[in-house]
């Protein structure tokens, strides 16, 4: 796989019709638009077959024909050379939503984080939905913030460093309430990284140096807020 620019897709959540725009952008990032090979990474193996079936139906309509599912919390995944081949031979690797702490904990234990970085930095298209999107950023700290709307950290994860493929952070399922807005303003005032807060049905696309915003997104940066996207 030749080295190329980073190609990333951040999905906020939901399966609204507006997400079809992101689906098309994702396929458009691939070197080929038909016969795509897609690998699905659920946040856990429980109920993965059901969500994987939905995933196949959704992207088969966009030209994908070959699908694989890799659950990081499956003990058989760790150290399996077949998993490495599956990931690196994919056109798209898609990390699903769920509990972000649990997801990162098992990706790290299974040794998949270096493989995902290698895949992305070698020109593969790496996509994330909700928790999966947070994992593309430097840290998953926002999975535990604000305190009134956070993922439970039942695995006791302390190292919150993620894939660090972009210099910003991502906040999915943004409803625009004053309470959440004020919390993000406070958060952005004490960090050097900008935060993109996105409503369901929209997201972000990174194609090398180009950033494309889908749907209404609010940018929080150094304690300031501004609306971007439509």
MIVEX-69628 format. One record per residue (C-alpha): residue number from 1; x negated, y, z negated. Coordinates in pm, whole numbers. Example, Ala and Ser with C-alpha at 12.3 -4.5 7.8 and 13.67 -1.06 7.14 Angstrom:
BEGIN
<1, <-1230, -450, -780>> <2, <-1367, -106, -714>> 
END
This chain:
BEGIN
<1, <0, 0, 0>> <2, <-162, 324, 113>> <3, <-191, 614, -128>> <4, <62, 891, -71>> <5, <243, 1181, -241>> <6, <470, 1110, -535>> <7, <828, 1038, -434>> <8, <1065, 1034, -730>> <9, <1441, 1051, -781>> <10, <1599, 1159, -1112>> <11, <1963, 1058, -1157>> <12, <2152, 1216, -1447>> <13, <2414, 946, -1471>> <14, <2756, 827, -1375>> <15, <2851, 684, -1041>> <16, <3042, 981, -912>> <17, <3081, 1032, -538>> <18, <2835, 1319, -558>> <19, <2564, 1065, -633>> <20, <2592, 953, -271>> <21, <2380, 1258, -182>> <22, <2103, 1130, -407>> <23, <2138, 779, -265>> <24, <2083, 917, 84>> <25, <1786, 1125, -31>> <26, <1634, 819, -194>> <27, <1662, 617, 126>> <28, <1530, 912, 327>> <29, <1213, 913, 117>> <30, <1130, 559, 225>> <31, <902, 490, 516>> <32, <1177, 276, 662>> <33, <1549, 332, 621>> <34, <1672, -18, 709>> <35, <1581, -349, 556>> <36, <1473, -185, 233>> <37, <1328, -389, -52>> <38, <1460, -264, -387>> <39, <1368, -378, -737>> <40, <1604, -307, -1026>> <41, <1469, -264, -1380>> <42, <1752, -280, -1636>> <43, <1682, -136, -1979>> <44, <1749, -481, -2126>> <45, <1837, -829, -2003>> <46, <2180, -834, -2172>> <47, <2453, -780, -1909>> <48, <2181, -724, -1647>> <49, <2343, -963, -1392>> <50, <2663, -756, -1391>> <51, <2485, -424, -1340>> <52, <2247, -576, -1089>> <53, <2543, -695, -880>> <54, <2682, -340, -877>> <55, <2339, -209, -783>> <56, <2319, -446, -485>> <57, <2664, -347, -359>> <58, <2583, 23, -389>> <59, <2252, 20, -203>> <60, <2339, -245, 53>> <61, <2565, 24, 200>> <62, <2254, 242, 237>> <63, <2043, -13, 422>> <64, <1881, -226, 152>> <65, <1873, -598, 226>> <66, <1629, -747, -25>> <67, <1681, -714, -399>> <68, <1499, -823, -713>> <69, <1570, -774, -1083>> <70, <1295, -749, -1346>> <71, <1397, -717, -1714>> <72, <1105, -600, -1926>> <73, <1241, -763, -2243>> <74, <1241, -1106, -2079>> <75, <944, -1290, -2238>> <76, <869, -1456, -1903>> <77, <791, -1119, -1741>> <78, <476, -1041, -1939>> <79, <167, -1157, -1753>> <80, <361, -1304, -1461>> <81, <166, -1231, -1138>> <82, <488, -1271, -942>> <83, <631, -964, -1116>> <84, <334, -755, -1003>> <85, <383, -870, -644>> <86, <754, -797, -662>> <87, <703, -443, -787>> <88, <417, -347, -558>> <89, <584, -497, -248>> <90, <904, -295, -305>> <91, <1008, 11, -112>> <92, <1205, 138, -412>> <93, <1180, 59, -783>> <94, <1486, 177, -976>> <95, <1485, 207, -1355>> <96, <1835, 196, -1501>> <97, <1997, 375, -1792>> <98, <2038, 259, -2149>> <99, <1850, 304, -2474>> <100, <1534, 493, -2384>> <101, <1334, 385, -2689>> <102, <1411, 17, -2633>> <103, <1330, 50, -2263>> <104, <991, 216, -2314>> <105, <900, -23, -2595>> <106, <950, -331, -2375>> <107, <797, -179, -2062>> <108, <484, -112, -2266>> <109, <482, -458, -2428>> <110, <525, -628, -2090>> <111, <238, -426, -1940>> <112, <462, -273, -1673>> <113, <377, 95, -1725>> <114, <42, 75, -1541>> <115, <210, -114, -1257>> <116, <483, 149, -1226>> <117, <225, 429, -1216>> <118, <28, 238, -953>> <119, <343, 183, -747>> <120, <441, 552, -758>> <121, <91, 685, -694>> <122, <51, 450, -399>> <123, <350, 592, -213>> <124, <641, 384, -342>> <125, <972, 550, -424>> <126, <1038, 539, -798>> <127, <1386, 629, -921>> <128, <1533, 657, -1268>> <129, <1887, 686, -1400>> <130, <1931, 862, -1737>> <131, <1687, 671, -1963>> <132, <1498, 560, -1653>> <133, <1466, 924, -1545>> <134, <1328, 1029, -1883>> <135, <1059, 765, -1840>> <136, <925, 946, -1532>> <137, <831, 1246, -1748>> <138, <538, 1292, -1989>> <139, <741, 1199, -2299>> <140, <1079, 1059, -2401>> <141, <1106, 1298, -2695>> <142, <1434, 1432, -2558>> <143, <1588, 1086, -2599>> <144, <1590, 1162, -2971>> <145, <1694, 1524, -2942>> <146, <1915, 1694, -3041>> <147, <1985, 1497, -3359>> <148, <2362, 1506, -3302>> <149, <2333, 1347, -2956>> <150, <2045, 1101, -2937>> <151, <1951, 743, -2867>> <152, <1897, 534, -3181>> <153, <1533, 434, -3221>> <154, <1608, 86, -3356>> <155, <1274, -51, -3233>> <156, <1084, 201, -3447>> <157, <892, 338, -3148>> <158, <634, 601, -3245>> <159, <435, 645, -2925>> <160, <677, 839, -2705>> <161, <440, 890, -2413>> <162, <599, 784, -2085>> <163, <482, 757, -1722>> <164, <376, 1123, -1704>> <165, <435, 1153, -1330>> <166, <569, 1510, -1346>> <167, <483, 1813, -1563>> <168, <842, 1870, -1677>> <169, <1103, 1694, -1891>> <170, <1452, 1582, -1792>> <171, <1775, 1602, -1992>> <172, <2062, 1392, -1844>> <173, <2437, 1403, -1913>> <174, <2424, 1777, -1974>> <175, <2770, 1910, -2045>> <176, <2679, 2274, -2091>> <177, <2817, 2311, -2444>> <178, <2681, 2599, -2648>> <179, <2557, 2358, -2915>> <180, <2344, 2159, -2673>> <181, <2235, 2472, -2486>> <182, <2108, 2632, -2806>> <183, <1925, 2314, -2898>> <184, <1750, 2303, -2561>> <185, <1657, 2671, -2587>> <186, <1495, 2598, -2924>> <187, <1319, 2290, -2787>> <188, <1183, 2473, -2484>> <189, <1052, 2754, -2701>> <190, <816, 2515, -2882>> <191, <690, 2314, -2587>> <192, <480, 2406, -2286>> <193, <693, 2192, -2056>> <194, <1004, 2309, -1872>> <195, <1325, 2109, -1919>> <196, <1570, 2039, -1636>> <197, <1917, 1974, -1781>> <198, <2140, 1800, -1530>> <199, <2509, 1715, -1517>> <200, <2627, 1370, -1414>> <201, <2661, 1326, -1043>> <202, <2348, 1528, -975>> <203, <1975, 1508, -1022>> <204, <1633, 1594, -888>> <205, <1422, 1471, -598>> <206, <1045, 1508, -597>> <207, <874, 1466, -260>> <208, <510, 1559, -301>> <209, <503, 1932, -380>> <210, <873, 1973, -296>> <211, <1143, 1971, -566>> <212, <1507, 1946, -453>> <213, <1791, 2006, -698>> <214, <2128, 1832, -657>> <215, <2430, 1968, -838>> <216, <2442, 2232, -1113>> <217, <2119, 2218, -1312>> <218, <1996, 2449, -1587>> <219, <1627, 2514, -1635>> <220, <1506, 2575, -1992>> <221, <1158, 2719, -2010>> <222, <981, 2900, -2297>> <223, <1305, 2972, -2477>> <224, <1480, 3108, -2165>> <225, <1757, 2956, -1955>> <226, <1857, 2999, -1595>> <227, <2093, 2817, -1366>> <228, <1965, 2656, -1048>> <229, <2129, 2434, -789>> <230, <2495, 2422, -690>> 
END
